[in-house]
Amino acid sequence: MKKNTGKRILKWGGITVGILIAVILIGAWAMFGTILKAANSIEQLEPGLYAMEYAGDYGFDDFLQKGGAKSDSELADYIISFLSHGFYKIESNVQTGSFGCSTIYTRDENGSYLFGRNFDWEESQAMIVHTKPKNGYESVSTCCLDFLSFGEEYVPDGSLMERMQSLAAVYVPLDGMNSEGLAVADLIAGDKEETHQQTGKVSLTTTTAIRLLLDKAANVDEAIALLRQYDMHSSIGYAHHLSIADATGRSVVVEYVGGEMLVTETRVVTNHYLADCEKQGVGSEQSHLRYDILSAHTGPADEQGVRDLLERGAQKNYPQSDGHYEKTLWSIVYYPEGRCADFYFSENYAHSYALVLLEKGGSFWKR
């Protein structure tokens, strides 16, 4: 009788431990499942270029509800806290620096709009990010992984910890387009005047402003209205402006001068101020050269035509004589009406990746 009782105790004890482990695993999956799935989606497309898909809650609504961030370091603290659910702390500083860039908004012979973008930076790693937020629009965006500042040994698709770190790219988009056809890109504005609005509104950094627009704005009007609802804080050391376009034919640049948000209708943006203010035209000589090249095109342009214009404005055409090195890290042609884009990496204009939104199954990118 005692042996049978002992066997029952062992049996029930084993069942209890099994249930406990199952509960722990289920709880862990409920807490980290979406994050782990996104981390495991990261893959290398070619040396230096990666892709990732994040479907579900990546904490952006919570970020806004908690007041946003007034600096890149505050943003980094929030990202790490969200990804680890408060269990982990890592030394990192999401940051941006001085970079070039150009955008052009035009139409093809059929009247369809195209939005072209060059991102100019030094040799570095990049990631294409596909997001399907729990409460927002699906979008595709790009991130320069240098801006995550995880160190020289960091490998985006390496260990689980490194993959988890890579998810921060969701919060550091430098350009993108959503499923409503809204396209937006960040460019240096022309000087080092930082913007730090202090009106008591929820705070945004440059890159989280882009994430806000991709998640929440369907067109240029909604994008402008949204930005006015937040205090902008530019990334360290430089002024930024946002080139924004949609599927309806509107294209603007949003700039901040003396803490005031200024909106200017334009189809071309480079790295000097365009607003009708005391800073109009302030920027580098190269910025004006690239602006003139893109502005000189007045006729229709299809994807190949926009690609060729971007190649003409790429950094390979502007060699530096002072030993400073810069290149066009990526070029991208967005189709706001088609909800798709063609992505070119590291000045290789002979090869593109097709990015597609609203796809039913399969990968969002195609070689």
N, C-alpha and C positions, 0 to 999 in steps of 0.2 A: 504493500500500500504506500509506504514511504517513497519507494523507488518511482512508482507511478506519479506521485505528487511532484517529486523532483523533476521528472521528465516534463510534466505539465508546466512547471515553473520555468524550466529552460526553454520550452517551446514558446510559451507566452512572452518570455523575456526576449527571445529572438525576434518574434513578431513585433514587439514593442520597439526594439532597436530599429528594425526594418522600416516601420511606420515613421519613426522619428527621423531617420535618414531621408526618407521620401519627402516628408514635410519640409525638411531643411532644403533639399534640392529644389522642390517646387517653389519654396519661398525665394531661394536664390535666383531661380529662373524668372520668377515674377519681378524681381528687383533688377536683375542684370540681363535678362534674356534679349531684350531689344538691342541693348548695347553690345552684347557679345555677337549677335547676328550681324550687326553693322561692322564690327571689328573684323569678323571673319570674311566679310565681303571684299576687303581690300585686296587688290591685285596689281601687279606691275604690268603696265601695257608695253613699256619699253624702258631702257635705262633712264632713270630720272623722272619718269612719268607714271603716276598711279591713278587708280579709279576706286571709288567707294560708293556704296548705296546705303542710306540710312532711312529706313521706313519706320515711323513711329514717333514717340515723344522724345525729343532731344533737349527738352528743358527750356525752350526759348520763352514760352508763355510765363513760366516760373521766373525766368531771368527778368522779364519786364515787370512782373508783379512785385519783385523784390527791389525794384528801383533801378535796374540796369547796371551800368558801369560808367564811371567817369574817367577811367584810364585803362590801358591795356593790361596792367598788372591786376586791377580789380576784375577784369574780364577773365584773366587766367585763373584767378582764385575761384571764381564761380564755376568755370568749366571743369576744373579738377574735382571740385566738391560734388558737382552733379554726376560726373562719370563714375566716381568712386562711392557715391552716396555717403560722403563724409568719412569714409574709412581710410582714405589715403591722401597724402600731401606730397606734391612733387615740386621741385624748384623749376619754374618755367616763367617766361615772360613773353606772352604774345605781343608782337611788336611789328611795326612797319617802319620803313625808312624812305629815303629819296629814290624815286623811280620815275621813268618817263611815261610813255603811253600815248595812244591816240584812239579816237573813235570817229566813225563816220556813219551817218544814217542816210540811206538812199533808197531808190526804187528800181525794180527791173522793168523790162519792156511790157510786162503784163500788169504793172501797177502794184505789185507786191513789194512790201518794205523789207529792207535788210539792214542790220546793225552790225558794223564791223568794229573789231577791237584789237589793238596791239597792247601787250603788256611787256614793258621794257625793264629788265633787271639784269643782275649778274648771273652767271651760271649757277643753277640751283635746281632742286627737285620741285615738282608740281603735282597737284592732285586734282582730278575732276571729281566733283561731288554731286551725287544725285540724291535729293531729299524728297521724302513723302511724309510731311509732318502730320501729326495727329490733328492739328487745328490750323491748317493753312494750305497754300497752294503747293503743288509739286513743282520742283525746280531743278535746274542743273547749274552748277557754279564752278569756279576755279579758285584754287588756293596755291600760293607760293609757300611751300613747306618751310622755307627759311624763317618765315615769320612766326613759326611756332617755337623756335629757339629751344629745341630739345637736345642740342649738342651735336658734335661731329659724328658720334658713334650711333646716333639714332637711325634706325631702319624702319620706314613706314609700314612695311608688311612683315616685320620680323617677329619678335616674341609677342606673346599676348599683351604684355604691358605696353610694348611699343605700338601695337595695333590700337590699344585703348587710347593712347596718347594721340594717335592720328585722328581720332574722332573730333578733336578740337577744330579740325579744318572746317567743320560745319559753321563755326562762329567767325571764321576769318575769310569769307569770300571776297574776292577782288573784282569779280564781275559775274554776271549770271543772267538767266532768263527763266521765268516761271510759266506754268501751263496756261496762263491768261495772255501770254505774249508780252509781258512787261520785261524789258531788258535794262540793266543798270551796270555801270562800270565806275570804279574809283580811279582818279588820276590826281597827281600832284598839281596844285593850282598855280604855283609860280613863285612863292616865297616861303618864309618860315613862320608866318603869322599863325599861331595855333588858335583854334576855336574852342572856347570853354564857356558855353552859355550857362548861366546860373539863374534860372527863373523858377526853380522849384519843380520842374517837370521831371518825368522819368528820363534818365541819362542814357545816351547811346554813344559808342565809339564809332569811328568811320566804318569798320567792317560789320558791326552789329546793325548799323543803319541799313546796309545792303541786305543783310539777312532779314530784317524787318520788312523791307520792300518786296523781296522775293516771296516771303511767306504771306504777306497781307495785302499787297496792292495789285489791282487788276489793270491799272492804266496810269498814265502820267499824272492826271488830276488827283487820283487817289494817293499816289506816291507823294506829291507835294503836300497834300493835306495831312498825311501821316507825319511827314518830317516836321511840320509846324507844331505837332503835338508833343515833341520831345526836345530835350536839351542836347545839343551836339557837342561832342568832345573829340577833337581831331587827334589822330595818332601822333606819337612823340616827334616833335621837331619840325613838322612841316604843315603847310596848309593843303587841304584836299578839296577837290570838287567832284560832284557826281554827275555823270552823263546818263540821262534817263530817256528811254524811248519806248513806244508801245506799238500795238498792231493797228492803231487807228490813224497814224500819220503824225503824231506829236513827238517832238524830240527837244529836250531842254537840257541845260546845265544848271545845277544848283550849287551856288557858291556862298561862302560866309566871309563877310567883310565887317570888321569892327563888331563882331558878335551878331550881325544881322544876316538873315538868310535871304539871298537874292536869286531870282529865277530868270533865266534868259533863254529865249527860243533860239536854237541853233542846231545845225545838222552835223557840225564838225567840232570836236573838242580835242585839244592837246594839253599843254602844260602852262598856259598863261591865262590870266583872268579875262573873261569875256563880258562880264556885267558892265553896265553903263554906270561906272563909279570912278573914284580917284585912282583905283588900281587897274583899270582897264588896260590890257596889253602887257602888264608886268609878268615877266617870265623870260626864259632863255631864248637865245637866238635860234637854237635848234628847234625849239617848240614852234616858233613862228614859221620856220622853213617847212616843217611837217604839216602845219596847219594850211599853209599856202598850197602845198601839193594836193592835199585832200580837197580843199575848197575849190581848186581849179577844175575838178571834175563836176560837170553840170548835167551830163546826160544820164540815161538809164544805165544800170550795172547789175548783171546777174551775179551769182555766187563767185564765179571765176573772176569777174571784173572787180568785185570788192576785194577778193583775195589778192589780186594783182596790185590794187591800190595800197593795201596793207603792206605788201612786200616792198613797195616803193618807199613806204614810210618806216620800214624796219631799221633797226640800229646798225645792221651790216652796211648800210649806206652812209653811216656817219662815224667813221673811225676816229678814235680819240688819239690826240697827240701828246697827252700828258701822262700816259701810262694807265689811265683809268679805263676799266673794261666794263662794257655794258652790251647786252644783246636783247633781242626780242624773244623773251622766254616762250611766249605763246601768242598766236593770232587766232581769232575765232570769228566766224561769220554766223550771226544769229538770224533766224527766220521767224519773226514774231507771229506772223499769221500761220505758219506751218508748225510752230512749236518744235523746232529742231534746229540744229547748228552743225557747222563743220569746224573742227578743231585742228590747228596746226601747231606742232611742238618744235621749239628750238630752231626756228627759221627754216624748217624743212617744209617748203611749200609744195613739194611733189607728193606728199602723203598726208591724208587727213583722217580723222576719226569722226564718224557720223554720230551725233548725239541726238536722241529722240525722246521726247516727253509723251506721256499718255499711252505708252506701249502696253499691250496686254501680254504679260509674261516675257521671258527672255531678258537679255541684257539691255540696258539703256544706251550702250555705246556699241558701235560696229566699226571694225577696222576698214 
